[in-house]
Amino acid sequence: MIKGLVSVITPTYNCANFIGETIESVQAQTYSNFEMIIVDDCSKDNTEEIVKRYAEKDERIKYYRLKQNSGAAKARTESMRLAKGEYMAFLDSDDLWLPYKLEKQLDFMNKNNYAFTCTAYEQVDEESKSLGKIIKAIHKTDYNRLLLDCPVGNSTVMYNVERMGKFEVPDIRKRNDDALWLKMLKKEKYIYGMSEVLMKYRIRKNSISSNKFDVVKYHWILYRDIEHIGVFKSVFHICVWGIIKILHIK
């Protein structure tokens, strides 16, 4: 039975409407040995007030605010830097975990000696109502498979810090989670997926990833500037990603 501390990595920006529910989904975990590190990228709403309200009552909830607005990648890197856990689990500030998420994923990692894992997840709307779509987790994803269409839900990922160490998130405005997983897969060969749904991913109308055409630009930056992939291979991967989105495969 794993008893190690899990650091929950949660960058946030202007998420006052959702972050309370997100925190409560962590507090409801059956595995209670965690710290939730929330790094605020200078929110302009009352995110800080809401988080501090929870932090005052629960010492496991820790709030930090960046000195200036720097983007999600910087906020996530700072959260990882502050983490003290033997494991890190990632949770965006508008997503939700099911109560057994940490317990079941830690057990999955322990029984199979996996250092890097993810789970299946469900899509919900802004009112947390199910959209009737489940995103399955692939059993075993390597660097090249993840490069194709990233079949990994950010808020499902957990990894063993003692085995893999800490990482700096590549500084890209969008797709920085994909960039981080690619970086980590250069150290650990596979990310292993659980078939069970343990996270709810919120679809928001005005989210940073909602404009698919804009995201294409960041895929290009990820492939060319960060991963240094050739032009033709980069075009191929963007086309595959586009087809997947158009056909609603993922």
C-alpha positions in Angstrom: 0.0 0.0 0.0 1.5 3.3 -1.1 1.6 6.0 1.6 3.7 8.6 0.0 2.8 12.3 -0.3 1.1 13.3 -3.5 1.6 16.9 -4.7 -1.4 18.1 -6.7 -0.2 20.6 -9.3 -2.8 23.3 -10.1 -2.0 26.4 -12.0 -4.9 28.9 -12.2 -6.0 32.1 -13.9 -9.4 33.8 -13.6 -11.1 30.5 -12.5 -13.3 31.8 -9.6 -16.4 30.2 -11.1 -14.9 26.7 -11.0 -11.9 26.4 -8.6 -14.0 25.9 -5.5 -15.5 22.7 -6.9 -12.1 21.6 -8.1 -10.6 22.0 -4.6 -13.6 20.1 -3.1 -13.0 17.2 -5.5 -9.5 16.9 -4.1 -10.6 17.2 -0.5 -13.1 14.4 -1.2 -10.3 11.9 -2.1 -10.2 8.6 -0.3 -6.4 9.0 -0.3 -5.8 11.9 2.0 -2.0 12.3 2.1 -1.8 15.1 -0.4 -0.8 18.7 -0.8 -2.6 20.9 -3.3 -0.3 23.6 -4.7 -2.3 26.3 -6.5 -0.2 28.9 -8.3 -2.2 31.9 -9.5 -1.0 33.6 -12.7 -2.3 37.0 -11.4 -6.0 36.4 -11.7 -8.2 39.5 -12.1 -11.3 38.0 -10.6 -11.7 36.7 -7.0 -9.8 33.5 -7.5 -7.4 34.4 -4.7 -10.2 35.1 -2.2 -11.9 31.8 -2.9 -8.7 29.7 -2.7 -7.6 31.4 0.5 -11.0 30.6 2.1 -10.2 26.9 1.6 -6.6 27.2 2.6 -7.5 28.8 5.9 -9.5 25.7 6.8 -7.3 23.0 5.2 -3.5 23.2 5.6 -3.1 20.8 2.6 -4.3 23.6 0.3 -1.5 26.0 -0.5 -1.9 29.2 -2.4 0.9 31.1 -4.2 0.6 34.1 -6.6 3.1 34.9 -9.3 4.6 38.4 -9.3 3.4 39.1 -12.8 1.2 37.4 -15.4 3.5 34.8 -17.1 1.3 32.1 -18.6 0.2 28.6 -17.6 3.6 27.0 -18.3 5.3 29.3 -15.8 2.6 28.8 -13.2 2.8 25.0 -13.6 6.6 25.0 -13.4 6.5 27.1 -10.2 3.9 24.7 -8.7 6.1 21.7 -9.5 9.2 23.5 -8.1 7.3 24.1 -4.8 6.1 20.5 -4.6 7.4 18.2 -1.9 5.6 15.0 -2.7 7.0 11.6 -3.8 4.3 11.8 -6.6 2.9 14.6 -8.6 -0.6 14.6 -10.0 -1.8 17.3 -12.4 -5.3 19.0 -12.1 -6.4 22.0 -14.0 -8.4 24.5 -11.9 -11.7 23.8 -13.7 -11.5 20.0 -13.9 -12.8 17.5 -11.3 -11.5 14.3 -9.9 -13.7 11.3 -8.8 -13.2 10.4 -5.1 -11.2 7.3 -5.7 -8.8 8.9 -8.3 -5.6 9.1 -6.2 -6.2 5.8 -4.4 -6.9 3.8 -7.5 -4.1 5.3 -9.6 -1.5 4.9 -6.9 -2.5 1.3 -6.5 -2.3 0.8 -10.3 1.2 2.3 -10.3 2.4 0.3 -7.3 1.1 -3.1 -8.5 2.6 -2.7 -12.0 5.7 -0.7 -11.0 4.8 2.1 -13.3 6.3 5.6 -12.9 4.2 7.5 -15.3 0.4 7.1 -15.7 -2.9 8.5 -16.9 -6.6 7.5 -16.8 -9.7 7.7 -18.9 -11.9 10.7 -18.4 -15.4 12.1 -19.1 -16.3 15.4 -20.7 -18.7 17.7 -18.7 -20.1 21.2 -19.4 -19.8 24.4 -17.4 -22.4 23.2 -15.0 -20.6 19.9 -14.4 -23.2 18.0 -16.4 -22.1 15.0 -18.4 -21.8 15.6 -22.2 -22.0 11.8 -22.7 -18.5 11.5 -24.1 -15.7 9.3 -22.6 -12.1 9.7 -23.6 -10.4 6.3 -23.3 -6.9 5.9 -22.1 -4.4 4.0 -24.3 -2.8 1.2 -22.4 0.8 2.2 -23.4 1.8 5.5 -25.0 5.4 6.3 -26.1 6.9 9.5 -27.5 5.9 8.9 -31.1 2.3 7.9 -30.3 1.8 11.0 -28.1 3.2 13.2 -30.8 0.5 12.0 -33.1 -2.6 13.3 -31.2 -1.8 13.3 -27.5 -4.2 10.8 -26.1 -3.5 11.9 -22.6 -5.8 14.0 -20.4 -3.8 16.6 -18.5 -5.8 16.3 -15.3 -5.4 12.5 -15.2 -1.6 12.4 -15.2 0.4 11.2 -12.1 4.1 10.3 -12.0 6.7 9.1 -9.5 9.0 12.1 -8.7 11.6 9.9 -7.0 12.1 7.9 -10.1 11.8 10.6 -12.7 12.7 13.8 -11.0 11.3 17.3 -11.6 10.8 19.1 -14.9 10.5 22.6 -16.2 7.4 23.0 -18.4 8.3 24.3 -21.9 7.3 27.9 -22.1 4.6 27.8 -24.8 1.2 29.5 -24.3 -0.9 26.6 -25.5 -0.1 22.8 -25.7 2.4 23.2 -22.8 1.0 20.1 -21.2 1.7 18.1 -24.4 5.2 19.6 -24.5 5.7 18.5 -20.9 4.6 14.9 -21.5 6.9 14.7 -24.6 9.8 15.9 -22.4 9.0 13.4 -19.7 8.8 10.5 -22.3 12.4 11.2 -23.2 13.2 10.0 -19.7 10.5 7.3 -19.1 9.7 5.2 -22.2 5.9 4.9 -21.6 3.0 6.5 -20.0 0.6 3.8 -19.0 -3.2 4.3 -19.1 -5.9 3.1 -16.8 -9.2 2.2 -18.5 -11.3 3.5 -15.6 -12.8 7.0 -15.8 -11.4 9.0 -12.8 -11.6 12.6 -14.0 -14.1 15.0 -15.4 -12.8 17.4 -18.0 -14.8 20.6 -18.3 -15.6 22.0 -21.7 -15.8 25.8 -21.6 -17.0 28.0 -24.3 -14.2 30.6 -23.9 -11.4 28.3 -22.8 -7.9 28.9 -24.1 -8.0 25.7 -26.1 -11.5 26.3 -27.6 -10.2 28.0 -30.8 -9.0 25.0 -32.8 -7.6 27.1 -35.6 -5.5 29.2 -33.2 -4.2 26.0 -31.6 -2.7 24.9 -35.0 -0.1 27.7 -34.6 0.9 26.3 -31.2 1.2 22.8 -32.6 3.6 24.1 -35.2 5.6 25.9 -32.5 5.6 22.7 -30.4 6.8 20.5 -33.3 9.3 22.9 -34.9 10.7 25.1 -32.1 10.5 22.8 -29.1 10.8 19.3 -30.5 12.8 20.4 -33.5 10.9 18.1 -35.9 11.3 18.5 -39.6 8.9 20.5 -41.7 7.2 17.6 -43.6 6.8 15.5 -40.4 5.4 18.6 -38.6 2.9 19.2 -41.4 1.9 15.5 -41.3 1.2 15.6 -37.6 -0.8 18.8 -37.8 -2.9 17.2 -40.6 -3.5 14.1 -38.6 -4.6 16.2 -35.6 -6.9 18.2 -37.8 -8.6 15.1 -39.2 -9.1 13.8 -35.8 -10.8 17.0 -34.7 -12.9 17.3 -37.8 -14.2 13.7 -37.6 -14.6 14.1 -33.8 -12.6 11.0 -33.2 -11.2 12.5 -30.0 
